[in-house]
Amino acid sequence: MEPSYVDEREDVQKKTFTKWINSQLVKNDKPLVEDLFLDLRDGEVLLSLLEILTAQQYRRERGRMRVHHINNVNTALHVLDSNGVKLVNISSNDIVDANPKLTLGLVWSIILHWQVHYHLKELMSELQQTNLEKTLLAWCRTHTQNYAGVNIKNFTTSWSDGLAFNALLHRWRPQLFDYASVVARPAGARLDHAFQLAHDHLGIDRLLDPEDVNTPNPDKKSIMMYVMCLFQSLPHSSEDVADLDSIHSEPGTPVATQPPEVAGSRPLSTATTGSGELGGYYGAFEDVLGWLLEAEERLAAAPAPAGDELAPLKAHFHAHERFLLELAAQQARVGGVLDEGARLLREAGLAHDEAAEVRLQLRLLGQRWEALRRAALATQAAGHAALMRAQLAQLAAFRRWLTRTEDRMSRLPRGLRAQLAAVRALHADLRAHQPTVDALADCVIVVDDDAQDAGT
């Protein structure tokens, strides 16, 4: 089976985020990460990373047992919380268990917070914008307006041919290369040129690989992370900040950096904080929605047993019981995402389009969760009804067999030989019905409280 787009995106993020973490760890000569999901499990790498980012020291437990790993990760999560990093539905167990999506969500929240809070906010503290993504997009458009072949509309496909990266670098360092000669190169060579030049002259690690960007669906978070590094490293001035409100993506077409109704409504410090919270919320939403879609598929693909055989009906009933228990366990996660989305709408001062997107997501998640819950309960009711019919039918058949057997025993023939043959036949019949006895001894009984109340 070929890997899905989601799997490919996860692989790219894993590789890119690993490179970013290693670019921080190397500053203090800390051991580098080889496998992001496995190496973060004991909390040691997380605490080392946070010590570099916060310039503080944190105690950690050196044991190899799971409880030591849990305590170390909990310490890291407390540090993040105290530094204003809002995490949604990410627990120490998720990281210790190497949950891929939630580990990536945790690292993305760290990247967003420290790249933004300690760099972008300081550089653009006077700018009033709606969020980080639009701020970066506007800055990129401003400084690539007159470059051939460059039309930055997003943080995915607009960068896949390598021209946008080279245009940004040429805008600030035109003496380093001839832009026209780069245009003539293949996309992969353009990307390699930009990443190598940024490494050699700006000290930016090669966080991206050309083959991960030159694809039909580049990973948005990975490209945003690299552009943050470019933004941090390239020079800025008050004129650059002032020009952002008058950017044009095409002649005569204003760039929609913020809706009119929220223009000037909040400083970047609030906006970037909201963006960080949105990043955590989006990660948790995608994770829960992914589980929900998979659960829908499992429920739809579970065939109801045909016929009235008791054993398959009972197996189906118990399997669905386990599904219902899983559903109950996931209810808190779904509720957590719904609560966090509602909190962001109330408190985070989201832009109009952000708020509309969050509302749509909350409505989608709520509707699909309720539909799944109702379908699961309907399946339970149908399975229970079929099982009860089969049990009652088998019980009635067993009762008839008992009556016949008692009648046979009362009419045993005279004569020892005839009686011995009859008893042997009776024993064989009893053995043949033993599975029925065992099945009836393990009856599934569901008490209907409403029906009992109605009958009293």
N, C-alpha and C positions, 0 to 999 in steps of 0.2 A: 504494500500500500504506500502511495506517495505521501510525503508529509503535507499537511494542510498549511494554509497561509498563516493560521494562528500559531502552529508549531514553528514555522520559519521565523515569524516575528519574535517568538519567545527565544529562539536560538540566537538571533541577532542581538536582542536586548541583553541576553546573558553574556555574550562575548563583549559587547560594548561597555556594559556596566562593570564587568570585571576589569577591563582596561582602565576605567575611570578610578575604581577603588585602588588598583595597583599604582596609579599615578600619584595617589595620596600616600599610600603606605610606604613607597620608596623614599619619601621625604624624611622618614624617621628610621630608615633601614629595617622596616618590619618585614616579616615573611610575606611573600606575595601570594595572591589567591590563584589557585589552579582550576578548581571547580567551584563556581559561585555558590551553588545550592548546598554542596557538602561542606565547604570550608566555613560557611557562616553558622553552621549548626551549633557549635559549642560556645558561641558568643565572644570568643577571643578576638577574632578579626573585627567584629563590629565595635568592640570597645577600643581596640587599637585605632580604628578609623575615626571614631568619635573623639579620642584623645588628640588626634592631629587636628581635627576640624574645630574643636573647642579650646585647644591649648590647656586642657586640664587632665588630671590623672584620675582613674577610676579603679576601685578595687574589683578583683575578679576571683572566682573560685577555680582552683587548678585541677580539681578532680575530673575523672573521666566518666563518671556516672551521669545518667540523664538529668538527675536533680541538679547537678552542678551546671550543666549546660543551660537548663531552664533558668536558673538564678542569674547566670551571666547575661542571657538574652533579656531577662526582665530588667536588669540594671541598665542595659542599652536602651530599652524602650522607655524607662523612666528618664534617662538623659534626653532622649528625643522630645518627650513630653515637656520637660522643663525648658527646652529651647524653642518651644512653640511649634514643633512638628506634629501635626494632627494625623494620626493613623486611624483608619477605619477597618474594623474587623480583622486586625492583624494581631495575633497573640504569640507569646513565646513558643507555644507548642507548634504553631505553623512553621516557625523558622527552624526549630530543632528537628521537626519532621521533614525539613527540606521541601516544603510546598513550593513548587516553581513560581506560580503566579503571585503568591503573597510575598515571597522573597524578592521577586522583581519589583513588586509594589513598594516594599519597604525601601529598597535601594533608590528607587526613583524619587520617593519622598525626600530622602536624604540629599540627593543630587539637587533637586529643585530648591530645597531650603537653603543650602549653603552656597550654591551658585548665585541664587537670587539675593538672599538676605545680606550676604557679606560683600557682594560685588555689584550686581546690577542696581540694587536699590541705592547704593552710595553714588554710583555714576549718574543716575537719573532721578535723584531724589526730588527734583522740582517738577518732574513730568506728571501730568494727570492722565492716566490711561486706564483702560478697563481690566487688562490682565497681562501676564507675562508674555503669553504667546503673541498677542497683538502688538505688544511693545517691540518684541524682537522682529516680528514680521515687518512692522513699519520701518524699523531701523535698516533692515536689509533692503527694503524697497528704495529707501531714500538714497542709499549709497551704491545702487546698481542701476539707476534709472537709464543711463545713457550707454549701457553696455549691450553690444549686439548679442541676440539670442537669449537674453536673460529676462524672464518675466516671473517674478517670485509671487506666487499666489498662496502657497502653503508650505508645510515643512515635510513634504513627502516627494511627490513627482517633480516639483520645481527644482530639485537639487540633483536629480538622478543623472543628468548628463555632465555634471561637473562644472558647468559654466558659472553658476551662481557663486560657488566657493572661490573660484579664480577671480571673478569680478570684485568680490569683497576685498580680497587680498591686494589686487591691483589698484583698487581705489586708494588704499593707504600706503602701499609700497610699490608704486609704478616703476621704480628704478630696478626692481628685481627681475622682471620678465616682460616680454612683449605679449600683450593679451591676444593680438591677432594670430600669433603663431600657436597659441593654445587652442583657439577656436578650431583650427584645422586638424587637431588631433582627435583620435577616438575618445569616447566618453570615459572608458576605463583609464586611459592615459591622462586625461584632464584631472580626474579625481586623484590619481596617484600624485600628480604634479602639485595639486593644491595641498594635499595632506603632508607631503614631504617638505614643501616650502614653509607651511605653518609650523612644522616641527623644527626645521633648521633655523628659522628667523624669529619665530614667536615663542618657541619653547612649548608648543602644544603637542602633547602626545598623539600618536596616530590611533585615535580612539575608534575610527571607522576604517573599514576595508572597502576598496572600490567595488568589489563584487557584491557587497551588502547594500550599497547605495544605487548602483546601476542596475536596478530591477524595476519591474512594473509597479511594485508595491513596497517602496522603501519604508523602514520603520520610523515613525514620526518622533518617538521619544529619543531615539538614538541621534537623529539629525538635530533635534532641538538642543540636546545636550552639547553637541559639538559647536553649534552656533553660539551657545552661551559662552563657551570657552573663547571663541573668536571675539565676541562682544567684550569679554573681560580683558582680552589682550590688546585689542586695537585701540588707538587713541580716541578720546572723546572731548567735546567742548560744549560750552553752553549753546553755541550756534546749532550744533547737531541736535540737541534736545529741542530747541525752539522750532526746528524745521519739521519735526515729526507730524505736527498737526496739518501740514499742508502738502503731504505726499500725494503723488498721483501714480497709480499703477499703469494707466494708459493716458495719453493726452486728453485733458478735459474731464477725466473721470476720477473723482476723489476716492481715496482709499478709505474704506469703512473701518477706521480704527476704533470708533466707539459710536453707539447710537446717540442721536441728538438729545434724547431725554435723560441720558446719564452723563453727558459731557461735563467735565470738570467736577464730578461728584465726589471723587476720592483720590488721595495721593497714591503713588506707586507702592508705598510701604503696605498699605491696606490691600492694594490690588495683588501684589505678589504673594502676600499671605493667603489671600483667597485662592490664588492659582495653586499654591502648594496644597491647600486643603482639597481643592477640586481634583488634583492629581491623585491623592489618597482615596477620595470618594470614587473617582472613575475606576481605579484599580479594583476596589472592593465591589463596585457594581458589575464590572465585567466578570469577575470571579463568580459572584452569586448567579448572574444571568447564565453564565456558561454551565454551572451545575444545574440550574433550572431547566435549560434546554435539554441537557443530557438526561435528566430525570423524566421529562416529557417523552423522550424517545424510548426510554426503558419501559415506561408504563404502557405506551402504545404497542411496543413490540412483544409484551408478555402475553402469549396466547392463553385464553381461557381453556381449560381441559374439556375435550369433547366427551360426551356420554355421561353416565352416572356412576362411574367407578369411584369408590370412596377414596382410595389411596391417592390418585392424582388430584382429586378435588381438595383433599386435605393438604397435600404438598403445595398446591397453588395458594391456598388460604394462608398457610404459614409464611410462604415467600412474600406475599403481599403484606402480611403483618410486619415483616422486617423492613419493607419499603416504607410503611407508615411510620415506623420508629425513626427511620432516617429522615423522613419528612419533618417529624417533630423536632429532631435535633437541628435541622437546618432553619427552623422557623426563627430562631434568635438571630441568625446571620442575616436573613432577609429583613427582619425587623430593624436590625442595626443599620443597614444601608438605607432603608426608608426613613429612619429617624435622622440619620446624618444628612441625607438630602434635604429633608424638611428644615433642619437647622441651618444649612447653608443658605437656603432660600430666605430664612428669617434674618440671619445675622451676618452673612459674609458680604453683603452688598454686591451681589453678582451683576454683571452686565445683563442687558435685556436678552441677548441671544443665549448667554450662558444659563440664565434662569429658565428660559423657555426649554432649553435642552434638558436641564435637570428635571423640570416638571414632566416632560415627556417620558423621561426614563423612569421616574417614580410611578407614573401612571401605567407604563408598560410592565414594570416589575410587579406592581400590585395586582394588575389584571391577570398576568400569567400565573402568579402564585396562587391566586384565588381559583383560577381555572384548574390548575394542577390539583389543588386541595379537593375541590369538588369532584373531579374525575377519580381521584384516589378513593374517596369515600364511596362513590357510586360503585367502583370496582369491588370494594370491600363488601358492600351490601349485597351485590349480585353473587359474589363468591360465597358469602355466608348463607344466602338463601339456597344456592345449589347444594352446598355441603349439608345443610340441615335436611333438605329433601332426600339426599342420598343416605344420610344416617338414619332417618326415620324409616325409609324403605328397607334398609338392611336390618334394622331392629325388628320391623314387622315380619320380615322373612325369617329371621332367627327365632322369633317367638313361635311362628308356625312350625319350624323345624323342631323346636323343643316339644311342642305338643305332640307331633308325630312320633318323636323318639320316646316320650313317656308312654304313648300308646303301644309302641313296639315292645317296650320293657314289660308292660302289664300283660302282654299276650305271648310271652316266650313259650315255645313248644315244649311238650313233655319229652322226656327221654334225654339222657345225658349227651349223646352225640349231637342231637339236633340243637340242644341248648348251647353247647360249646360253639357250634357253627354260627348261631344267632348272635352270641356274645362277641365273637370275633368280628362279625360284620358290623356290629354296633360300635366296637372300638375303632374300626377303620373309618366309620362315618364320623365319629367324634374327632379323630385326628384331622380329617378333611375339613372340619369346621373350626379348627383351632385358630386359623388366621382371622376368621370372622369374629371370634371371641376376643382376640387380641385387639382388633380394630375397634370394636365396640367398647373395650375397656379404656381406649384412648380417645373417646369421643370429644369433639370440640363443642363446648357449650358456651354460647354467648347470651348473657342475661339481658333482656330488653326491659329496662326499668320503666319506660313509658307504658309498655304493654302490661306490665305487672300492676302499675298504678291504675290503669284503666280497668283492670279486672277486680280490683279490691273495692 
